[in-house]
């Protein structure tokens, strides 16, 4: 019984830090996807963005944090290639201020 309790406690202490860790990319996955599609298509036309979002919905990311990192990386690459920012992809990823308008305004279109 003591061995079982010790094993269970070991598992709990190994798992807790994983759940306690917060994603370094703020915002919601859907907001990052929206901003990525606007960056990719260089438009805010909802019909074009909707098609992009539906296409990307087929990707099965392991979790929301992983997906947000992927979208941010893709946005960083676009921004660097288009010379909208001067940075490296890694530098852009660690830049907490780099985000699209949807993430920045928490999904609100009215910025009042």
C-alpha positions in Angstrom: 0.0 0.0 0.0 2.8 2.4 0.9 4.5 1.6 -2.4 1.3 2.3 -4.3 0.8 5.6 -2.5 4.4 6.6 -3.2 4.0 5.8 -6.9 0.8 7.8 -7.1 2.4 10.8 -5.3 5.4 10.6 -7.7 3.0 10.7 -10.7 1.1 13.6 -9.3 4.3 15.6 -8.6 5.5 14.9 -12.2 2.2 15.8 -13.8 1.3 19.0 -11.8 4.1 21.2 -13.4 2.8 20.3 -16.9 -0.7 21.5 -16.1 0.6 24.5 -14.1 2.7 25.7 -17.0 1.1 28.6 -18.8 1.4 29.1 -22.5 3.8 31.8 -23.4 1.6 32.9 -26.4 -1.3 34.9 -25.0 -4.8 35.0 -26.5 -7.1 32.3 -27.9 -6.3 29.8 -30.6 -9.2 31.0 -32.8 -7.8 34.6 -32.5 -4.4 33.5 -33.6 -5.9 31.5 -36.5 -7.9 34.6 -37.6 -4.8 36.8 -37.5 -2.7 34.2 -39.3 -5.3 34.0 -42.1 -5.4 37.8 -42.4 -1.6 38.0 -42.5 -1.5 35.2 -45.1 -4.1 36.6 -47.4 -3.3 40.3 -46.6 -7.0 41.0 -46.2 -9.7 41.3 -43.6 -12.4 40.1 -46.0 -14.4 37.6 -43.9 -15.3 35.3 -46.8 -11.6 34.9 -47.7 -10.6 34.5 -44.1 -13.3 32.0 -43.5 -12.1 29.7 -46.3 -8.5 29.9 -44.9 -9.8 29.1 -41.4 -11.8 26.1 -42.6 -8.8 24.8 -44.4 -6.6 25.1 -41.4 -9.2 23.5 -39.1 -8.2 20.2 -40.6 -4.9 20.4 -38.8 -4.9 18.4 -35.5 -2.6 20.3 -33.2 -1.8 18.5 -30.0 -3.1 21.4 -27.9 -4.1 25.0 -28.1 -0.7 26.3 -27.0 1.1 24.3 -29.6 -1.4 25.7 -32.2 -0.9 29.3 -31.1 2.9 28.9 -31.4 2.5 27.4 -34.9 0.3 30.4 -36.0 2.7 32.9 -34.4 5.6 31.3 -36.1 3.8 31.4 -39.5 2.9 35.1 -38.9 6.5 35.9 -38.0 7.8 34.3 -41.2 5.3 36.3 -43.3 6.1 39.5 -41.5 9.8 39.0 -41.9 9.5 38.0 -45.6 7.3 41.0 -46.3 9.7 43.2 -44.4 6.9 44.4 -42.1 9.3 43.7 -39.2 13.0 43.4 -38.9 13.7 40.4 -36.7 14.5 36.7 -36.7 11.8 34.1 -36.4 13.1 33.2 -33.0 13.3 36.8 -31.9 9.8 37.4 -33.2 8.5 34.3 -31.3 9.8 35.6 -28.0 8.5 39.2 -28.7 5.4 39.4 -26.5 4.2 42.4 -28.3 4.1 40.7 -31.7 0.5 39.7 -32.4 -2.3 40.5 -34.8 -5.1 42.9 -34.2 -7.6 40.1 -33.3 -5.4 38.8 -30.5 -4.4 42.3 -29.4 -8.0 43.4 -29.0 -9.2 40.1 -27.5 -11.3 39.3 -30.6 -13.3 42.6 -30.4 -13.7 44.4 -33.7 -14.9 47.6 -32.0 -11.7 49.0 -30.4 -13.4 51.7 -28.2 
